[in-house]
Amino acid sequence: MLVVSIMLLAASAYAAGPRYRLEVDGLACPFCAYGIEKRILALDGVAGVEIDIAEGAVIVTMDDGRTLAAPQAAMAVDRAGFTLGDFTALDAGTP
């Protein structure tokens, strides 16, 4: 049973979609991070969000086969009360 669980976890790790780095102007505290995380997680197809407050960066992982467009990310960040600085696809071959 443990082997099956480990295999399922490994399969889900490989099923992750493309990742994006969003640089957010004004991201300075955990409260800011929570607001941004909440808005980005509400986007369709988002699998996960990692936030680095010190760098003012948000890493967004999409579901397999899904992508994130810069205008979509900018709108979510704006709705959280911040401004999207830079938007970078981290995985090769991602539009």
NORGI-V832514 format. One record per residue. N is the residue number from 0. RES is the residue in three letters. PSI is psi in whole degrees, 0 to 359 (NA if undefined). OMEGA is omega in radians with two decimals (999 if undefined). Layout:
n=<N,N>
res=<RES,RES>
psi=<PSI,PSI>
omega=<OMEGA,OMEGA>
//
This chain:
n=<0,1,2,3,4,5,6,7,8,9,10,11,12,13,14,15,16,17,18,19,20,21,22,23,24,25,26,27,28,29,30,31,32,33,34,35,36,37,38,39,40,41,42,43,44,45,46,47,48,49,50,51,52,53,54,55,56,57,58,59,60,61,62,63,64,65,66,67,68,69,70,71,72,73,74,75,76,77,78,79,80,81,82,83,84,85,86,87,88,89,90,91,92,93,94>
res=<MET,LEU,VAL,VAL,SER,ILE,MET,LEU,LEU,ALA,ALA,SER,ALA,TYR,ALA,ALA,GLY,PRO,ARG,TYR,ARG,LEU,GLU,VAL,ASP,GLY,LEU,ALA,CYS,PRO,PHE,CYS,ALA,TYR,GLY,ILE,GLU,LYS,ARG,ILE,LEU,ALA,LEU,ASP,GLY,VAL,ALA,GLY,VAL,GLU,ILE,ASP,ILE,ALA,GLU,GLY,ALA,VAL,ILE,VAL,THR,MET,ASP,ASP,GLY,ARG,THR,LEU,ALA,ALA,PRO,GLN,ALA,ALA,MET,ALA,VAL,ASP,ARG,ALA,GLY,PHE,THR,LEU,GLY,ASP,PHE,THR,ALA,LEU,ASP,ALA,GLY,THR,PRO>
psi=<319,320,319,317,316,319,322,320,317,320,321,329,322,339,356,143,198,157,150,146,123,124,124,119,128,358,106,352,166,326,318,314,319,317,318,314,315,316,320,320,337,346,142,128,359,125,329,161,132,136,132,97,318,325,353,36,148,128,122,126,127,161,156,131,1,154,166,127,148,315,325,315,317,320,318,317,317,318,337,354,18,177,133,124,284,147,118,130,126,336,135,141,2,131,NA>
omega=<3.13,3.13,3.12,3.13,3.13,3.13,3.11,3.09,3.13,3.13,3.14,3.09,3.13,-3.10,-3.13,-3.14,-3.10,3.13,-3.13,3.06,3.11,3.04,-3.02,3.10,3.10,3.11,-3.00,-3.06,3.12,3.11,3.07,-3.11,-3.14,-3.14,3.13,3.14,-3.12,-3.13,-3.11,3.11,3.12,3.12,-3.14,3.07,3.13,-3.14,-3.10,-3.12,3.01,-3.10,3.07,-3.08,-3.11,-3.14,-3.10,-3.04,3.09,3.06,-3.12,3.05,-3.13,3.01,3.11,3.12,-3.14,3.09,3.09,3.11,-3.13,3.13,3.11,3.12,-3.13,3.14,3.14,3.13,3.12,3.14,3.08,3.10,-3.10,-3.14,3.08,3.10,-3.10,3.14,-3.07,3.00,-3.10,-3.08,3.11,3.09,3.12,3.14,999>
//
